[in-house]
Amino acid sequence: MKRLWYWRWRLLGREPEHCLGCGGPLARQAVAWCHASAGQIELSLQGLPFLVCGNGCTDRRQPRPGFAGELERALLDGGHLPMAHPTVPGGALSCYACASRVWRPGPDSGEVHGTLRLPSVPAIDLTVRGPVRTCNGCARLQLIPSDSVRRDLSAALAGALEAAGLRTTFR
């Protein structure tokens, strides 16, 4: 009965301002580097923020409620990663930067870099290795958009959060 208030807070989308283990103050920190892979995607995050007890407890939690979902939406739909855009007629791909539809022959797999800027948290640098194309107009590497790439990117993000030790669910 003592911790029933915690469940009410969580259901209303709030987090307590102190550590649930020892009652100590919470401090914001960032993970230097975490890495995960899923399917054809490898994802590396640098500077992922989290809250941790200032007294030394090992419990890590999200910097705010719903942060993991917000991070996933920003990664998949926010335009922070260089990803080609599918065109409606014919299903051809166009460059995200110059709108060219001509692609260079080159490697099928490569690395793209991006930065996630979310409100009230520091920027998170990310590196994604997966299926890419090189634009003939501006020579930029871009991820090829597909349902399998989106699914693998989402699974790799969940794996990276788990690798960082960040709790994203109820206890």
C-alpha positions in Angstrom: 0.0 0.0 0.0 2.9 2.3 0.6 3.9 2.6 -3.1 0.4 2.9 -4.6 1.0 6.6 -5.2 3.8 5.7 -7.6 1.4 3.8 -9.9 -1.1 6.7 -9.9 1.7 9.1 -10.9 2.9 6.8 -13.7 -0.6 6.3 -15.1 -1.0 10.1 -15.2 2.3 10.4 -17.1 4.4 11.9 -14.3 7.6 10.7 -12.5 8.5 11.3 -8.9 11.3 13.9 -8.3 13.3 11.6 -6.1 14.9 8.2 -6.2 12.4 5.4 -5.5 15.1 3.2 -3.9 16.7 5.5 -1.3 14.8 8.8 -1.7 17.9 10.7 -2.9 18.0 13.5 -5.4 17.9 12.7 -9.1 20.7 14.0 -11.4 20.8 14.2 -15.2 23.6 12.3 -16.9 24.3 11.1 -20.5 25.5 7.8 -21.8 28.8 8.3 -23.6 28.0 5.7 -26.2 25.6 2.8 -26.7 25.2 0.5 -29.7 22.7 -2.1 -30.9 21.8 -3.9 -34.2 18.7 -5.4 -35.6 18.3 -7.0 -39.0 20.2 -4.9 -41.5 20.6 -1.8 -39.3 23.3 -1.0 -36.7 22.6 2.0 -34.5 25.0 4.0 -32.3 23.8 6.7 -29.9 26.1 9.2 -28.2 25.0 11.5 -25.4 21.7 9.8 -24.6 20.3 11.6 -21.5 18.9 9.8 -18.4 18.1 10.4 -14.8 20.0 8.6 -12.1 20.1 8.8 -8.3 22.7 11.3 -6.9 23.4 8.9 -4.0 24.7 6.2 -6.3 21.8 3.8 -6.9 21.9 1.9 -10.2 18.4 2.8 -11.3 18.4 4.7 -14.6 15.2 6.3 -15.9 14.0 8.4 -18.8 14.6 12.2 -18.5 10.9 12.7 -18.8 7.8 10.5 -19.2 7.3 9.3 -22.8 10.9 10.1 -23.8 11.5 6.7 -25.5 8.4 7.1 -27.7 9.4 10.7 -28.5 12.9 9.5 -29.4 11.5 6.8 -31.7 9.2 9.2 -33.5 12.0 11.7 -34.0 14.3 9.0 -35.3 11.8 7.5 -37.7 9.8 10.5 -38.9 11.7 13.6 -37.7 14.0 14.1 -40.7 17.1 14.0 -38.5 18.6 11.2 -40.5 19.6 11.5 -44.2 16.9 9.2 -45.8 15.8 9.3 -49.4 12.2 10.1 -50.1 9.9 7.8 -52.1 8.1 9.5 -54.9 4.4 8.6 -55.5 4.4 7.7 -59.2 6.5 4.7 -60.0 8.0 4.3 -56.6 11.3 5.9 -57.5 13.5 7.5 -54.8 14.4 11.2 -54.6 17.3 12.7 -52.7 16.3 14.4 -49.4 18.7 17.4 -50.1 18.5 18.1 -53.8 15.5 16.1 -55.0 17.6 14.4 -57.6 16.3 11.0 -58.8 19.6 9.8 -60.3 21.7 7.5 -58.1 25.4 6.5 -58.4 26.5 2.9 -58.5 28.3 2.2 -55.3 28.2 0.3 -52.0 25.0 -1.3 -50.9 25.8 -0.7 -47.2 27.1 2.4 -45.6 27.1 4.8 -42.6 25.0 7.9 -42.2 25.2 10.4 -39.3 22.6 12.6 -37.8 21.8 14.7 -34.7 18.5 14.5 -32.7 17.6 17.8 -31.1 14.7 17.4 -28.7 13.3 20.0 -26.4 14.8 20.3 -22.9 17.5 17.7 -23.4 21.0 17.9 -24.9 21.5 16.9 -28.6 22.0 13.2 -29.2 24.4 12.2 -32.0 23.6 9.0 -33.9 25.2 6.9 -36.5 23.3 4.3 -38.6 24.9 1.7 -40.7 22.5 0.0 -43.2 21.4 -0.1 -46.8 22.3 3.2 -48.6 22.3 4.9 -51.9 24.6 7.8 -53.1 23.0 10.8 -54.8 24.4 11.6 -58.2 23.6 15.3 -57.8 25.0 16.1 -54.3 27.0 12.9 -53.6 25.3 12.4 -50.2 24.8 8.9 -48.7 21.2 8.3 -47.7 19.3 5.4 -46.1 16.9 3.6 -48.4 13.4 3.9 -47.0 11.4 0.7 -46.6 9.2 -1.0 -44.1 12.0 -3.4 -43.1 14.5 -0.5 -42.5 11.9 1.3 -40.3 11.2 -1.9 -38.4 14.9 -2.7 -37.9 15.6 0.9 -36.9 12.9 0.8 -34.3 14.2 -2.5 -32.9 17.8 -1.2 -32.9 16.7 1.8 -30.9 14.9 -0.4 -28.3 18.1 -2.5 -28.1 20.3 0.6 -27.7 18.1 1.9 -24.8 18.3 -1.5 -23.2 22.1 -1.6 -23.7 22.3 1.8 -22.0 20.5 0.4 -19.0 17.6 2.9 -19.4 14.3 1.7 -17.9 11.5 2.4 -20.2 8.7 0.4 -18.7 6.8 0.1 -15.4 8.6 -1.7 -12.6 
